[in-house]
């Protein structure tokens, strides 16, 4: 059986600090039929990123483009790649040597056309020291979109994606700065099965320069919009109709709690409102805006009540102290 060509795509912006580790891990793959594409997304570090990438010569394919965000860099790579498979590697992460080989072997055992493979990963710090290990749970392909709606465990760099999947659903959304990956995986999962592997195949780095940390407000806004769209799509596609009432309630409750715990307040309100109308047998989106507005009103009322109670408590406490002081003063005067 011929070994399909795998395109390892490394988008980078001002990333000379970690880029060498990423490229070296791609070059160290035990699966040899790979091409390594590095896309410099308009770095402004005085040529440091470019010089580092070019030092690898013809062992990699290097491209420079004007800055447009990681989604545009990934889309550019997809447009020039020659591989049968796409494998994303962030410039600050690393592949374990068996990453591509293990996934190609796993895909062959499945013998399912156009399946997407993902795996677990190890979390490392700025100095490449291990922080934690994330093992993927076994998720049925039919439940994959529900799973990424209620959890954020999937790491995009663990995926191995058949090239034709991009032809079916399109590319990364260039307007999204922090959620372009989950947006695309959700769209792909509507027509292509995702299968998880228990193995740990990449090392994902945590550091202060990551987009999710430097773009906190943008990330929160995009996450709210993303998860509202996810839940809308699950309802529209009739996902919950495949389950009993109790199973459906459990799934919706899990999503609601997940949104609240992660601080996705607008998505949380949306989920509560949609679940409410659905439980009554109505269209889950009927009067949704009104319901969410009422929730905001009551949340503000509750905040006001808490504030009033708190302030009232302070006032009463001061009055009691004043009363005790007055009594003490009167007793002292009477004794005199």
Secondary structure, 3 states (H helix, E strand, C coil): CCCCCEEEEEEECCCCCCHHHHHHHHHCCCCCCEEEEEEEECCCCCCHHHHHHHCCHHHCEEEEECCCCHHHHHHHHHHHCCCCEEEECCCCCEECCCHHHHHHHHHHHHCCCCCEEEEEEEEECCCCCEEEEECCCCCCHHHHHHHHHHCCCCCHHHCEEECHHHHHHCCCCCCCCCCHHHHHHHHHHCCCCEEEEEEEEEEEECCCCCHHHHCHHHHHHHHHHHHHHHHHHHHHCCHHHHCCHHHHHHHHHHHHHHHHHHCCHHHHHHHHHHHHHHHCCCCCCCCHHHHHHHHHHHHHHHHHHHHHHHHHHHHHHHHHHHHHHHHHHHHHHHHC
